[in-house]
Amino acid sequence: MTEDKIRKLLKDGEGFTVEYKECVNALNDSVFETAASFSNRYGGYILLGVKEIDSKGVVVGVNRKAVDSIKKNFINVLNNPDNISPSLYLTLKEFEIEGKHIL
């Protein structure tokens, strides 16, 4: 994943393999639903710290102080067989776009 790829995903809008989630301070359940859904289809990209406006991704940013806890929660939930089975191996990468953090 590169910054150019993220900018393209923001410009192109959501679709079968792209979802935006605001998640400024914490994850919400829809993140895990999307991860499970993507794992059952074609894969995809979930951009945390982004919301959709006029069919485009707008960076709202993830609270810098919440980044570590969001990453930890994401990994713990996806690797817990009581939540998702089989467990998923996904990576969260941190980027700074427009001076704001997204995952």
N, C-alpha and C positions, 0 to 999 in steps of 0.2 A: 504494500500500500504506500502510495506517495501523496504528497500534498496536491499534485496535479490531478490524481485520480479522485481525491476527495472533492476537489473543486468541480470536477465533471459530475460526480454523483449529486452534488448540491444543485448544480445547474439543470440536470436532467429530470429531477423530481423523483418521487417514490414510484415503485413499480413492483413486479413479481420478485425482484431480488434486492430491493433497496427500501429501507424503512428509516424514518427519522423518529427519535424519541427525545423529548426535552430533557428529562432527568437531570435537573440542575444540581440537586442536593442528594438524591438517592434514586435507586432503580425502582421502577414500578413493575407490576406483574406482566404487563403487556410486552416488556422486553423479553421475558422468558417464553411467552407464547410465540413471539416472533421467531426467536432462536429455534424453538422446537419445530415450528412451521417450515422455516428455511431448511432445517436439517432433513425434512421429509420431502423436499422438492429439489431445487437446483442450487441450494446454498444462497449466500447473499451477503449484504452489508447492512449492519445496523449502526447508524450514526447517533451516538449519544451526545446530547447538548445541542441538538438541532430540532427546529420545528418547521412545519410546512406552512408557507404563505404563498398564495397565488401559484400553486403547483411547483414551487421551488423550495429548496432547503435554505433556511435562514439560521445562521449560527447564533445561538443564545448563550452557549458556553456551559460547561460543567464547573461548578464551584471548585476552585483549586484545592480548598481544604477537604473536599469530599472525594477527590479523585482516588486516593488510596483505598478508602472504604468501599467505593463503588466497584473498583477492580476486584477487591477481595470477595465481596458479596457475589458478584457475577460468577467468579470461578467456583466458589463454594457451592452455590446453588446448582450450577451445571454439572458439577462433579459428584453430586449427592444422588445416589440411585433411588432414594425415596422421593426425589423431586422429578428427575428426568431419567428414564431408562431406555436405552443404554446411555451412560454418561456421554456428554459431548466435550470434545476438545476444541475450544475456541480461544482465540487470542484477542486481547484488548490492546490496541495501540493508542498512544496519546499523541495528539497533534495540536499545534497552535495555529488557528486560522483567524484572521482578523483580530488578533490579540486576545482570543478566547480559546479555552481548552475544549477539545472534543475528544471523545473516545470512539 
